[in-house]
Amino acid sequence: MYKSIYVPVDNSEHSNRAVACSIALGKAFSAKLVGCHVYAAALHDYRFRQMEYTLPEEYIDEVELERQRKIHDSLITMGLKLISDSYLDGMSRICGESGLAFEPRMMDGKHHAEILKDLAGSQHDLVVIGALGIGRARDSVIGSVCERVARQCDRDVWVIKHVPDPDDAERDTILVGIDGSPQSFGALMTALDLARTFGKKVEAIGVYDPYLHYSVFNGIVNVLTEQAAKVFRFEEQNQLHEEIIDTGLAQIYQSHLEVGERMASETGVAIKKTLLDGKPFQKILDHARKTNPWLLVVGRIGVHSPKDETGLGSNAENILRGAPCDVLLSTRLEVPRLDVRAEESVRWTPEAEERMKHVPEQVKGIARTGVLRLALEKGHSVVTSAVIDEAMDRFMPKNASARTKALAEAVALERAKSGPVSMCRACGVTATQTDPVRCIVCGATDFEVISQDMIEKIAAVEGGLQEETTYDGRKLRWTEEARKGLWTMKNAYQRRRTKARVEKRARMMKLDAITLEFARQVIEEETGTPLEILLPSANLATAHAGKPDEASTGAGDQARLIARDDKNNPLISTFDWTSDATQRMFRVPAGFMRSKTQERIEELARERAASTIDLALVEDGIEIGKRMMAEMIATYSPPASSGVATTAHVPSAPSVPPAPTQEPSAGGGYLNEVRSMSATPRPL
């Protein structure tokens, strides 16, 4: 894979880690290592000449000055070369002990310029460089040398961001960003090669952004003239995005992940797929902070960059700056085979599929490939009869059948406007039908049914609802606690942008009410701070919903943070909790359901005068909740007009499942919140 590895060294902490990393790579791939150190003797000489006027009078003599200059030049040059030799000798010794070929390189000049000059035209296929050098300061994020080399280098660059402590556990996952570009699929193939070599797992992450257009529309509505606003037709534009474009984006990026999974399976590696919505670099960074990968691999540029781009894409640069782990900027290009790419990203209408059934078996494969090739060339994501006709005109013009009428686009806009909505538990995308069987984005069959009645009950806990009108005339209602959470942001622009993102997310999910838990994710993303710190009054808003007077009636005098789950949701209580009780509590879905369960458990603890909540007490509290849920189900009657079979899957005897292993996807927080109100409840 890598045959020659180039390593700039300066004896800093990150540089030493770069040497260790390159040694491991060299052993794995039998690569030659090249150590480089750049010193700045010319710069020192220039500075000395600038300061000559400060010398004592006896030195201000032409002969003496010339002698001092020669002494300074020889001392500085010799000293810097000796320092460089010592840096490179250390690396040479380690390479010798590891049986690796090593070549030292020393240059005088500007650090990044000399490194790039030395790399130009060379055969080195990987640069391993520390993000920070000996000049780092407290607030340094990335050093100037690393940044300039990473931006301008024309080969793979492995940037050392994470320097582990001696007792840190070895990280086991390679995270790779997929956006459908050849660069991203090349990054995936590089990640797969590294995973096989070092025994690591691979996770592919795709991020699509459905929020940008809404924020832009929200920002320009007040600056347009009335006539211009009418021409722009905000309501129709939003409907177009929310009904077609946003779901289409999710499908496109899910298809990229599916293609990546198939490419990985062909190499014998199973990968995990994660689809998120939001700003790509931000979501990737947030996910990396939660999962702590060994390495994050991304292409130097992405799907929206011009083909002749030689620098770094904006997402790659932001990831490089903010990543909590090592980053590999990949230059490899990989275009998936046509059939793989087309089968995952192109859908067929029933009419088109029916027509293909009449094609003779011996030529069906060729015909299907031809249709898919044309569809990809023309940018179609759906093969219709019209696309088949065009393909026939191209490949078999004499035998082409008459063109049929295209399906009306209005069909794509049809969706139920009232009643409960069904949301995919796997990817968080709202279904296009009221009674879905299979998610059109990820193919999952598990759906969450959310009704208006559930939302109203949650809102009552958070101080009722206050209606607001969005810029295009739509009505959305915010709970009092959600509004307080939004106003923790003092910057007006940041607050407006966050409000627009929350509104857009609610509209994507076909909801007209916004709760605190629903808005939490976006608020915390924008501020980078947990909401309970921004809004102290929210510390007990969920743990003691509707009962603020109980905040100081537990075992202690005041509530405190007990622990956090793997999604950073806090457990706040006035009681002490044992470790196994805390872990059992975290198996209850976060949000309203967990809050009510905690409330019942703490009430039981007060009844028993217990100062510490243990596992037995938690199980007793959960059993009480299950009995209450069973009673509620027995008396529940679904609305006749809903069109959703809400009682079809009600279990006769709720049972306790094992702790969930699948990580909830984007939008999962709100689903957890409403589960306790669902007519098809998920057992604790």
SULKARA-V909804 format. One record per pair of residues at least 12 apart in sequence whose ideal C-beta (glycine too) atoms are under 6 Angstrom apart, sorted by sequence separation. I is the first residue (numbers start at 1). GAP is how many residues later the second one is. D is the distance in Angstrom with one decimal. If there is no record, write none. Layout:
((I/GAP/D) (I/GAP/D))
This chain:
((176/12/5.2) (261/12/5.9) (300/12/5.7) (301/12/4.2) (371/12/5.9) (375/12/5.5) (429/12/4.7) (465/12/4.0) (466/12/5.7) (502/12/6.0) (302/13/5.8) (486/13/5.9) (559/13/5.1) (389/14/4.8) (422/14/5.1) (427/14/5.2) (465/14/5.9) (7/15/4.7) (131/15/5.2) (176/15/4.3) (424/15/4.1) (427/15/4.3) (559/15/5.1) (562/15/5.0) (88/16/4.1) (257/16/4.3) (300/16/5.8) (426/16/5.0) (463/16/5.9) (5/17/5.0) (129/17/5.3) (174/17/4.7) (217/17/5.9) (371/17/5.8) (374/17/4.6) (415/17/5.8) (462/17/3.7) (463/17/3.2) (502/17/4.8) (601/17/5.6) (604/17/5.0) (633/17/5.5) (298/18/5.2) (416/18/4.5) (426/18/3.6) (463/18/5.9) (556/18/4.6) (385/19/4.4) (462/19/4.1) (540/19/5.6) (555/19/5.9) (563/19/4.9) (5/20/5.9) (371/20/4.6) (386/20/4.9) (424/20/5.4) (459/20/5.0) (502/20/5.1) (554/20/2.9) (555/20/4.6) (601/20/3.4) (5/21/5.9) (174/21/5.5) (254/21/5.5) (298/21/5.9) (370/21/5.4) (425/21/4.6) (501/21/4.9) (554/21/5.0) (565/21/4.2) (569/21/4.5) (600/21/4.7) (84/22/4.8) (424/23/6.0) (425/23/5.5) (48/24/5.3) (498/24/5.7) (600/24/5.7) (370/25/5.2) (422/25/4.3) (423/25/4.7) (600/25/5.6) (5/26/5.1) (9/26/5.5) (127/26/5.9) (174/26/5.1) (178/26/4.9) (346/26/6.0) (2/27/4.9) (296/27/5.4) (422/27/5.5) (476/27/5.8) (1/28/5.1) (3/28/5.3) (4/28/5.0) (5/28/5.2) (6/28/4.9) (7/28/5.4) (8/28/4.9) (9/28/5.5) (45/28/5.9) (131/28/5.3) (172/28/5.8) (173/28/4.8) (174/28/5.1) (175/28/5.2) (176/28/5.5) (177/28/5.9) (178/28/4.9) (213/28/5.5) (498/28/4.8) (597/28/5.6) (626/28/5.2) (655/28/5.8) (2/29/5.1) (131/29/6.0) (172/29/5.7) (296/29/5.5) (300/29/5.2) (346/29/5.3) (420/29/5.1) (421/29/5.5) (543/29/5.1) (654/29/4.0) (125/30/5.7) (126/30/4.8) (127/30/4.7) (128/30/4.5) (130/30/4.7) (131/30/4.9) (173/30/5.6) (342/30/3.7) (575/30/5.9) (295/31/5.0) (296/31/5.1) (297/31/4.6) (299/31/5.4) (300/31/6.0) (352/31/4.8) (420/31/4.2) (485/31/5.4) (584/31/5.8) (649/31/5.0) (44/32/4.7) (293/32/5.3) (352/32/5.7) (482/32/5.1) (581/32/5.2) (112/33/4.8) (295/33/5.8) (297/33/5.8) (352/33/5.7) (355/33/5.8) (470/33/5.9) (482/33/5.6) (539/33/5.4) (581/33/5.3) (646/33/3.7) (111/34/4.7) (115/34/5.5) (281/34/4.3) (342/34/5.8) (351/34/5.2) (482/34/4.6) (485/34/5.6) (581/34/4.8) (584/34/5.0) (41/35/5.4) (280/35/5.0) (284/35/5.9) (288/35/5.9) (289/35/5.4) (347/35/5.1) (348/35/4.6) (349/35/5.1) (481/35/4.0) (580/35/4.5) (41/36/4.6) (112/36/3.9) (116/36/5.7) (210/36/4.1) (288/36/5.9) (352/36/5.7) (476/36/5.8) (477/36/4.6) (478/36/4.9) (479/36/5.2) (576/36/4.4) (577/36/4.9) (578/36/4.7) (112/37/5.4) (281/37/3.9) (285/37/4.8) (288/37/6.0) (346/37/6.0) (482/37/4.8) (581/37/4.7) (281/38/5.2) (485/38/5.4) (532/38/5.9) (575/38/5.0) (41/39/5.3) (210/39/5.9) (39/41/3.8) (208/41/4.2) (638/41/5.9) (208/42/6.0) (636/43/5.8) (39/45/5.4) (208/45/4.4) (485/46/5.8) (488/46/3.9) (37/47/4.2) (206/47/4.1) (488/47/5.2) (465/48/5.9) (37/50/5.0) (206/50/5.4) (485/50/5.5) (545/50/5.5) (37/51/5.9) (206/51/4.9) (484/51/5.8) (543/52/5.7) (629/52/5.7) (35/53/4.9) (204/53/5.5) (462/53/5.8) (542/53/4.1) (459/54/5.6) (462/54/5.7) (543/55/5.7) (35/56/4.3) (204/56/4.8) (555/56/4.2) (458/57/5.4) (455/58/4.6) (481/60/5.6) (33/62/5.5) (622/62/5.0) (42/66/5.9) (33/67/5.6) (41/67/5.0) (204/67/5.4) (210/67/5.8) (32/69/4.3) (33/69/5.1) (34/69/4.7) (35/69/5.4) (36/69/4.3) (37/69/5.7) (38/69/4.9) (39/69/5.8) (202/69/4.4) (203/69/4.3) (204/69/5.4) (205/69/4.6) (206/69/5.2) (207/69/5.0) (208/69/5.8) (209/70/5.9) (23/71/5.9) (27/71/6.0) (19/72/5.3) (188/72/5.2) (192/72/5.7) (587/72/4.8) (38/73/4.5) (207/73/4.2) (26/74/4.6) (195/74/5.9) (517/74/4.9) (23/75/5.6) (192/75/5.3) (11/76/5.2) (38/76/4.6) (180/76/4.3) (207/76/4.5) (192/77/5.1) (259/77/5.2) (9/78/5.0) (178/78/5.0) (262/78/5.4) (178/79/5.9) (430/79/5.3) (430/80/5.3) (259/81/5.6) (591/81/4.2) (592/81/4.5) (178/82/5.1) (259/82/5.7) (590/82/4.8) (591/82/3.2) (593/82/5.3) (589/83/3.7) (593/83/3.9) (461/84/4.4) (592/84/5.5) (259/85/4.6) (461/85/5.4) (258/86/4.3) (589/86/5.4) (255/89/4.4) (421/89/4.4) (255/90/4.0) (200/94/5.8) (588/96/5.5) (22/106/4.5) (191/106/4.5) (8/107/5.7) (21/107/5.6) (177/107/5.7) (190/107/5.9) (18/110/4.8) (187/110/4.6) (18/111/6.0) (187/111/5.7) (18/112/4.8) (187/112/4.8) (15/115/4.5) (184/115/4.9) (14/116/2.8) (183/116/2.7) (14/117/5.7) (6/118/4.1) (14/118/4.9) (175/118/4.1) (183/118/5.7) (4/119/5.4) (4/120/4.5) (173/120/4.5) (174/120/6.0) (4/121/5.9) (5/121/4.9) (6/121/4.8) (7/121/5.0) (8/121/5.2) (12/121/4.9) (171/121/5.9) (173/121/6.0) (174/121/4.9) (175/121/4.9) (176/121/4.4) (177/121/4.4) (181/121/5.4) (12/122/4.6) (181/122/3.9) (2/123/5.4) (10/123/5.0) (171/123/3.8) (179/123/5.0) (180/123/5.2) (2/124/4.5) (10/124/5.3) (179/124/4.6) (458/134/5.6) (190/140/5.0) (18/142/4.7) (190/142/5.3) (17/143/4.9) (187/143/4.1) (186/144/5.7) (189/145/5.0) (14/146/5.0) (17/146/4.9) (186/146/3.3) (186/147/4.8) (186/148/4.2) (521/148/5.7) (185/149/4.1) (13/150/5.4) (182/151/4.3) (185/151/6.0) (182/152/5.9) (275/152/5.4) (517/152/6.0) (518/152/4.5) (182/153/5.1) (517/156/4.6) (151/160/5.3) (151/161/5.2) (161/162/5.4) (162/163/4.9) (161/164/6.0) (162/164/5.7) (161/165/5.4) (160/166/5.7) (159/168/4.7) (244/168/5.7) (28/169/4.8) (158/170/5.0) (243/170/5.2) (157/172/4.6) (156/174/5.7) (156/175/5.5) (155/176/5.7) (142/179/5.6) (250/179/5.2) (141/180/5.3) (254/187/5.0) (254/188/5.4) (251/190/5.1) (250/191/4.6) (1/192/5.1) (449/195/5.8) (449/197/6.0) (434/209/4.8) (435/209/5.6) (434/210/5.8) (454/220/4.7) (457/220/5.5) (420/222/5.4) (419/223/4.6) (448/223/4.9) (454/223/3.6) (419/224/5.8) (420/224/5.1) (450/224/5.5) (238/234/5.5) (235/237/4.9) (428/237/5.2) (234/238/4.0) (427/238/5.3) (428/238/4.8) (428/239/3.0) (221/250/4.1) (218/253/5.2) (246/262/5.8) (242/265/5.8) (215/282/5.9) (218/282/4.4) (215/285/4.6) (214/286/5.6) (211/290/5.0) (214/290/4.0) (211/293/5.0) (277/389/4.9) (276/390/4.8))
